Amino acid sequence: MSIDYISSQKFKGIVVDTNLLILLLIGLYDLDEIEKNKRLKNNSFEKEDFHKLVSLIDAVSNEITITPNILTEVCNLTENYNNETEYAFFKFIEEFVKTLEERNANSNEIIHNNQTAFYKFGLSDSSITNLSKEEYLIITVDLPLYHFLISQNLPAINYTDFRLI
């Protein structure tokens, strides 16, 4: 799927999954931190991945949508700074979140509407599936989630494919 094709489609917005949102936030906060951050190194992310992600987001929509579940995971997975840096980074997240659209559904609703996804992936990815059903484009590096969404004819992009371009 090309960026031109994706950008020609109409979506309510995009949802960037947890690992990619971490890449985006750390890249916006301090580009040099991408190659130092343990979590991002485990995913083999580099500065170029940040630039490609930003280009993809800009091509599709400039509106990123999140759920509280995604943001909770992001905060839990980025707590590996020293106290001074962690505070500054979380302060940055606080300001960045104000620019995002947040969609919230209660956990019972998410589970009820997405039982298969919940039992397979848990609550956060079920909240992502919920938004996908509402015509939000999902950008993910989570291959099992991507395959699940595609199998349900829901809009999703496997970001790893764009890393190769």
MODELLER restraints for C-alpha pairs under 7 A, 6 or more apart:
rsr = mdl.restraints
at = mdl.atoms
rsr.add(forms.Gaussian(group=physical.xy_distance, feature=features.Distance(at['CA:3:A'], at['CA:56:A']), mean=6.93, stdev=0.5))
rsr.add(forms.Gaussian(group=physical.xy_distance, feature=features.Distance(at['CA:3:A'], at['CA:59:A']), mean=6.75, stdev=0.5))
rsr.add(forms.Gaussian(group=physical.xy_distance, feature=features.Distance(at['CA:6:A'], at['CA:60:A']), mean=6.42, stdev=0.5))
rsr.add(forms.Gaussian(group=physical.xy_distance, feature=features.Distance(at['CA:7:A'], at['CA:59:A']), mean=5.44, stdev=0.5))
rsr.add(forms.Gaussian(group=physical.xy_distance, feature=features.Distance(at['CA:7:A'], at['CA:60:A']), mean=4.58, stdev=0.5))
rsr.add(forms.Gaussian(group=physical.xy_distance, feature=features.Distance(at['CA:11:A'], at['CA:135:A']), mean=5.57, stdev=0.5))
rsr.add(forms.Gaussian(group=physical.xy_distance, feature=features.Distance(at['CA:11:A'], at['CA:136:A']), mean=5.42, stdev=0.5))
rsr.add(forms.Gaussian(group=physical.xy_distance, feature=features.Distance(at['CA:11:A'], at['CA:137:A']), mean=6.25, stdev=0.5))
rsr.add(forms.Gaussian(group=physical.xy_distance, feature=features.Distance(at['CA:12:A'], at['CA:135:A']), mean=5.93, stdev=0.5))
rsr.add(forms.Gaussian(group=physical.xy_distance, feature=features.Distance(at['CA:12:A'], at['CA:136:A']), mean=5.28, stdev=0.5))
rsr.add(forms.Gaussian(group=physical.xy_distance, feature=features.Distance(at['CA:13:A'], at['CA:61:A']), mean=6.18, stdev=0.5))
rsr.add(forms.Gaussian(group=physical.xy_distance, feature=features.Distance(at['CA:13:A'], at['CA:63:A']), mean=5.69, stdev=0.5))
rsr.add(forms.Gaussian(group=physical.xy_distance, feature=features.Distance(at['CA:13:A'], at['CA:64:A']), mean=6.21, stdev=0.5))
rsr.add(forms.Gaussian(group=physical.xy_distance, feature=features.Distance(at['CA:13:A'], at['CA:65:A']), mean=6.45, stdev=0.5))
rsr.add(forms.Gaussian(group=physical.xy_distance, feature=features.Distance(at['CA:13:A'], at['CA:136:A']), mean=5.09, stdev=0.5))
rsr.add(forms.Gaussian(group=physical.xy_distance, feature=features.Distance(at['CA:13:A'], at['CA:137:A']), mean=6.39, stdev=0.5))
rsr.add(forms.Gaussian(group=physical.xy_distance, feature=features.Distance(at['CA:14:A'], at['CA:61:A']), mean=6.80, stdev=0.5))
rsr.add(forms.Gaussian(group=physical.xy_distance, feature=features.Distance(at['CA:14:A'], at['CA:63:A']), mean=6.61, stdev=0.5))
rsr.add(forms.Gaussian(group=physical.xy_distance, feature=features.Distance(at['CA:14:A'], at['CA:64:A']), mean=5.18, stdev=0.5))
rsr.add(forms.Gaussian(group=physical.xy_distance, feature=features.Distance(at['CA:14:A'], at['CA:65:A']), mean=5.81, stdev=0.5))
rsr.add(forms.Gaussian(group=physical.xy_distance, feature=features.Distance(at['CA:14:A'], at['CA:136:A']), mean=5.23, stdev=0.5))
rsr.add(forms.Gaussian(group=physical.xy_distance, feature=features.Distance(at['CA:14:A'], at['CA:137:A']), mean=4.61, stdev=0.5))
rsr.add(forms.Gaussian(group=physical.xy_distance, feature=features.Distance(at['CA:14:A'], at['CA:138:A']), mean=5.83, stdev=0.5))
rsr.add(forms.Gaussian(group=physical.xy_distance, feature=features.Distance(at['CA:15:A'], at['CA:64:A']), mean=5.79, stdev=0.5))
rsr.add(forms.Gaussian(group=physical.xy_distance, feature=features.Distance(at['CA:15:A'], at['CA:65:A']), mean=5.03, stdev=0.5))
rsr.add(forms.Gaussian(group=physical.xy_distance, feature=features.Distance(at['CA:15:A'], at['CA:66:A']), mean=6.01, stdev=0.5))
rsr.add(forms.Gaussian(group=physical.xy_distance, feature=features.Distance(at['CA:15:A'], at['CA:136:A']), mean=6.59, stdev=0.5))
rsr.add(forms.Gaussian(group=physical.xy_distance, feature=features.Distance(at['CA:15:A'], at['CA:137:A']), mean=6.08, stdev=0.5))
rsr.add(forms.Gaussian(group=physical.xy_distance, feature=features.Distance(at['CA:15:A'], at['CA:138:A']), mean=4.83, stdev=0.5))
rsr.add(forms.Gaussian(group=physical.xy_distance, feature=features.Distance(at['CA:15:A'], at['CA:139:A']), mean=6.18, stdev=0.5))
rsr.add(forms.Gaussian(group=physical.xy_distance, feature=features.Distance(at['CA:16:A'], at['CA:64:A']), mean=7.00, stdev=0.5))
rsr.add(forms.Gaussian(group=physical.xy_distance, feature=features.Distance(at['CA:16:A'], at['CA:138:A']), mean=6.13, stdev=0.5))
rsr.add(forms.Gaussian(group=physical.xy_distance, feature=features.Distance(at['CA:16:A'], at['CA:139:A']), mean=5.03, stdev=0.5))
rsr.add(forms.Gaussian(group=physical.xy_distance, feature=features.Distance(at['CA:16:A'], at['CA:140:A']), mean=6.41, stdev=0.5))
rsr.add(forms.Gaussian(group=physical.xy_distance, feature=features.Distance(at['CA:17:A'], at['CA:70:A']), mean=6.90, stdev=0.5))
rsr.add(forms.Gaussian(group=physical.xy_distance, feature=features.Distance(at['CA:17:A'], at['CA:139:A']), mean=6.28, stdev=0.5))
rsr.add(forms.Gaussian(group=physical.xy_distance, feature=features.Distance(at['CA:17:A'], at['CA:140:A']), mean=5.30, stdev=0.5))
rsr.add(forms.Gaussian(group=physical.xy_distance, feature=features.Distance(at['CA:18:A'], at['CA:70:A']), mean=5.68, stdev=0.5))
rsr.add(forms.Gaussian(group=physical.xy_distance, feature=features.Distance(at['CA:18:A'], at['CA:73:A']), mean=6.57, stdev=0.5))
rsr.add(forms.Gaussian(group=physical.xy_distance, feature=features.Distance(at['CA:18:A'], at['CA:74:A']), mean=5.79, stdev=0.5))
rsr.add(forms.Gaussian(group=physical.xy_distance, feature=features.Distance(at['CA:20:A'], at['CA:140:A']), mean=6.83, stdev=0.5))
rsr.add(forms.Gaussian(group=physical.xy_distance, feature=features.Distance(at['CA:22:A'], at['CA:74:A']), mean=6.11, stdev=0.5))
rsr.add(forms.Gaussian(group=physical.xy_distance, feature=features.Distance(at['CA:23:A'], at['CA:34:A']), mean=6.96, stdev=0.5))
rsr.add(forms.Gaussian(group=physical.xy_distance, feature=features.Distance(at['CA:23:A'], at['CA:40:A']), mean=6.78, stdev=0.5))
rsr.add(forms.Gaussian(group=physical.xy_distance, feature=features.Distance(at['CA:23:A'], at['CA:50:A']), mean=6.35, stdev=0.5))
rsr.add(forms.Gaussian(group=physical.xy_distance, feature=features.Distance(at['CA:24:A'], at['CA:50:A']), mean=6.18, stdev=0.5))
rsr.add(forms.Gaussian(group=physical.xy_distance, feature=features.Distance(at['CA:26:A'], at['CA:33:A']), mean=6.54, stdev=0.5))
rsr.add(forms.Gaussian(group=physical.xy_distance, feature=features.Distance(at['CA:26:A'], at['CA:34:A']), mean=6.30, stdev=0.5))
rsr.add(forms.Gaussian(group=physical.xy_distance, feature=features.Distance(at['CA:27:A'], at['CA:34:A']), mean=6.08, stdev=0.5))
rsr.add(forms.Gaussian(group=physical.xy_distance, feature=features.Distance(at['CA:27:A'], at['CA:50:A']), mean=6.19, stdev=0.5))
rsr.add(forms.Gaussian(group=physical.xy_distance, feature=features.Distance(at['CA:31:A'], at['CA:47:A']), mean=6.61, stdev=0.5))
rsr.add(forms.Gaussian(group=physical.xy_distance, feature=features.Distance(at['CA:34:A'], at['CA:40:A']), mean=6.29, stdev=0.5))
rsr.add(forms.Gaussian(group=physical.xy_distance, feature=features.Distance(at['CA:34:A'], at['CA:45:A']), mean=7.00, stdev=0.5))
rsr.add(forms.Gaussian(group=physical.xy_distance, feature=features.Distance(at['CA:34:A'], at['CA:46:A']), mean=6.16, stdev=0.5))
rsr.add(forms.Gaussian(group=physical.xy_distance, feature=features.Distance(at['CA:34:A'], at['CA:47:A']), mean=6.24, stdev=0.5))
rsr.add(forms.Gaussian(group=physical.xy_distance, feature=features.Distance(at['CA:35:A'], at['CA:41:A']), mean=6.13, stdev=0.5))
rsr.add(forms.Gaussian(group=physical.xy_distance, feature=features.Distance(at['CA:35:A'], at['CA:46:A']), mean=5.77, stdev=0.5))
rsr.add(forms.Gaussian(group=physical.xy_distance, feature=features.Distance(at['CA:49:A'], at['CA:163:A']), mean=6.48, stdev=0.5))
rsr.add(forms.Gaussian(group=physical.xy_distance, feature=features.Distance(at['CA:63:A'], at['CA:100:A']), mean=6.74, stdev=0.5))
rsr.add(forms.Gaussian(group=physical.xy_distance, feature=features.Distance(at['CA:64:A'], at['CA:100:A']), mean=5.60, stdev=0.5))
rsr.add(forms.Gaussian(group=physical.xy_distance, feature=features.Distance(at['CA:64:A'], at['CA:101:A']), mean=6.31, stdev=0.5))
rsr.add(forms.Gaussian(group=physical.xy_distance, feature=features.Distance(at['CA:65:A'], at['CA:100:A']), mean=5.86, stdev=0.5))
rsr.add(forms.Gaussian(group=physical.xy_distance, feature=features.Distance(at['CA:65:A'], at['CA:101:A']), mean=4.66, stdev=0.5))
rsr.add(forms.Gaussian(group=physical.xy_distance, feature=features.Distance(at['CA:65:A'], at['CA:102:A']), mean=5.59, stdev=0.5))
rsr.add(forms.Gaussian(group=physical.xy_distance, feature=features.Distance(at['CA:65:A'], at['CA:103:A']), mean=6.90, stdev=0.5))
rsr.add(forms.Gaussian(group=physical.xy_distance, feature=features.Distance(at['CA:66:A'], at['CA:101:A']), mean=6.36, stdev=0.5))
rsr.add(forms.Gaussian(group=physical.xy_distance, feature=features.Distance(at['CA:66:A'], at['CA:102:A']), mean=4.96, stdev=0.5))
rsr.add(forms.Gaussian(group=physical.xy_distance, feature=features.Distance(at['CA:66:A'], at['CA:103:A']), mean=6.22, stdev=0.5))
rsr.add(forms.Gaussian(group=physical.xy_distance, feature=features.Distance(at['CA:67:A'], at['CA:102:A']), mean=5.52, stdev=0.5))
rsr.add(forms.Gaussian(group=physical.xy_distance, feature=features.Distance(at['CA:67:A'], at['CA:103:A']), mean=5.24, stdev=0.5))
rsr.add(forms.Gaussian(group=physical.xy_distance, feature=features.Distance(at['CA:67:A'], at['CA:104:A']), mean=5.72, stdev=0.5))
rsr.add(forms.Gaussian(group=physical.xy_distance, feature=features.Distance(at['CA:67:A'], at['CA:127:A']), mean=6.88, stdev=0.5))
rsr.add(forms.Gaussian(group=physical.xy_distance, feature=features.Distance(at['CA:68:A'], at['CA:104:A']), mean=6.56, stdev=0.5))
rsr.add(forms.Gaussian(group=physical.xy_distance, feature=features.Distance(at['CA:69:A'], at['CA:124:A']), mean=4.94, stdev=0.5))
rsr.add(forms.Gaussian(group=physical.xy_distance, feature=features.Distance(at['CA:70:A'], at['CA:124:A']), mean=5.86, stdev=0.5))
rsr.add(forms.Gaussian(group=physical.xy_distance, feature=features.Distance(at['CA:79:A'], at['CA:86:A']), mean=6.65, stdev=0.5))
rsr.add(forms.Gaussian(group=physical.xy_distance, feature=features.Distance(at['CA:110:A'], at['CA:126:A']), mean=6.37, stdev=0.5))
rsr.add(forms.Gaussian(group=physical.xy_distance, feature=features.Distance(at['CA:110:A'], at['CA:127:A']), mean=5.96, stdev=0.5))
rsr.add(forms.Gaussian(group=physical.xy_distance, feature=features.Distance(at['CA:110:A'], at['CA:130:A']), mean=6.70, stdev=0.5))
rsr.add(forms.Gaussian(group=physical.xy_distance, feature=features.Distance(at['CA:111:A'], at['CA:118:A']), mean=5.90, stdev=0.5))
rsr.add(forms.Gaussian(group=physical.xy_distance, feature=features.Distance(at['CA:111:A'], at['CA:126:A']), mean=7.00, stdev=0.5))
rsr.add(forms.Gaussian(group=physical.xy_distance, feature=features.Distance(at['CA:114:A'], at['CA:126:A']), mean=6.02, stdev=0.5))
rsr.add(forms.Gaussian(group=physical.xy_distance, feature=features.Distance(at['CA:114:A'], at['CA:130:A']), mean=6.89, stdev=0.5))
rsr.add(forms.Gaussian(group=physical.xy_distance, feature=features.Distance(at['CA:117:A'], at['CA:126:A']), mean=5.37, stdev=0.5))
rsr.add(forms.Gaussian(group=physical.xy_distance, feature=features.Distance(at['CA:118:A'], at['CA:126:A']), mean=5.28, stdev=0.5))
rsr.add(forms.Gaussian(group=physical.xy_distance, feature=features.Distance(at['CA:132:A'], at['CA:138:A']), mean=6.44, stdev=0.5))
rsr.add(forms.Gaussian(group=physical.xy_distance, feature=features.Distance(at['CA:132:A'], at['CA:154:A']), mean=5.93, stdev=0.5))
rsr.add(forms.Gaussian(group=physical.xy_distance, feature=features.Distance(at['CA:132:A'], at['CA:155:A']), mean=6.25, stdev=0.5))
rsr.add(forms.Gaussian(group=physical.xy_distance, feature=features.Distance(at['CA:133:A'], at['CA:154:A']), mean=6.37, stdev=0.5))
rsr.add(forms.Gaussian(group=physical.xy_distance, feature=features.Distance(at['CA:135:A'], at['CA:155:A']), mean=6.97, stdev=0.5))
rsr.add(forms.Gaussian(group=physical.xy_distance, feature=features.Distance(at['CA:137:A'], at['CA:155:A']), mean=5.09, stdev=0.5))
rsr.add(forms.Gaussian(group=physical.xy_distance, feature=features.Distance(at['CA:137:A'], at['CA:156:A']), mean=5.48, stdev=0.5))
rsr.add(forms.Gaussian(group=physical.xy_distance, feature=features.Distance(at['CA:138:A'], at['CA:155:A']), mean=6.32, stdev=0.5))
rsr.add(forms.Gaussian(group=physical.xy_distance, feature=features.Distance(at['CA:138:A'], at['CA:156:A']), mean=4.49, stdev=0.5))
rsr.add(forms.Gaussian(group=physical.xy_distance, feature=features.Distance(at['CA:138:A'], at['CA:157:A']), mean=6.13, stdev=0.5))
rsr.add(forms.Gaussian(group=physical.xy_distance, feature=features.Distance(at['CA:139:A'], at['CA:156:A']), mean=5.88, stdev=0.5))
rsr.add(forms.Gaussian(group=physical.xy_distance, feature=features.Distance(at['CA:139:A'], at['CA:157:A']), mean=4.87, stdev=0.5))
rsr.add(forms.Gaussian(group=physical.xy_distance, feature=features.Distance(at['CA:139:A'], at['CA:158:A']), mean=6.26, stdev=0.5))
rsr.add(forms.Gaussian(group=physical.xy_distance, feature=features.Distance(at['CA:139:A'], at['CA:159:A']), mean=6.13, stdev=0.5))
rsr.add(forms.Gaussian(group=physical.xy_distance, feature=features.Distance(at['CA:140:A'], at['CA:146:A']), mean=6.68, stdev=0.5))
rsr.add(forms.Gaussian(group=physical.xy_distance, feature=features.Distance(at['CA:140:A'], at['CA:157:A']), mean=6.29, stdev=0.5))
rsr.add(forms.Gaussian(group=physical.xy_distance, feature=features.Distance(at['CA:140:A'], at['CA:158:A']), mean=5.39, stdev=0.5))
rsr.add(forms.Gaussian(group=physical.xy_distance, feature=features.Distance(at['CA:140:A'], at['CA:159:A']), mean=5.59, stdev=0.5))
rsr.add(forms.Gaussian(group=physical.xy_distance, feature=features.Distance(at['CA:141:A'], at['CA:158:A']), mean=5.67, stdev=0.5))
rsr.add(forms.Gaussian(group=physical.xy_distance, feature=features.Distance(at['CA:141:A'], at['CA:159:A']), mean=5.34, stdev=0.5))
rsr.add(forms.Gaussian(group=physical.xy_distance, feature=features.Distance(at['CA:141:A'], at['CA:160:A']), mean=5.91, stdev=0.5))
rsr.add(forms.Gaussian(group=physical.xy_distance, feature=features.Distance(at['CA:143:A'], at['CA:158:A']), mean=6.98, stdev=0.5))
rsr.add(forms.Gaussian(group=physical.xy_distance, feature=features.Distance(at['CA:146:A'], at['CA:156:A']), mean=6.32, stdev=0.5))
rsr.add(forms.Gaussian(group=physical.xy_distance, feature=features.Distance(at['CA:146:A'], at['CA:158:A']), mean=6.19, stdev=0.5))
rsr.add(forms.Gaussian(group=physical.xy_distance, feature=features.Distance(at['CA:149:A'], at['CA:155:A']), mean=6.97, stdev=0.5))
rsr.add(forms.Gaussian(group=physical.xy_distance, feature=features.Distance(at['CA:149:A'], at['CA:156:A']), mean=6.47, stdev=0.5))
rsr.add(forms.Gaussian(group=physical.xy_distance, feature=features.Distance(at['CA:150:A'], at['CA:156:A']), mean=6.58, stdev=0.5))
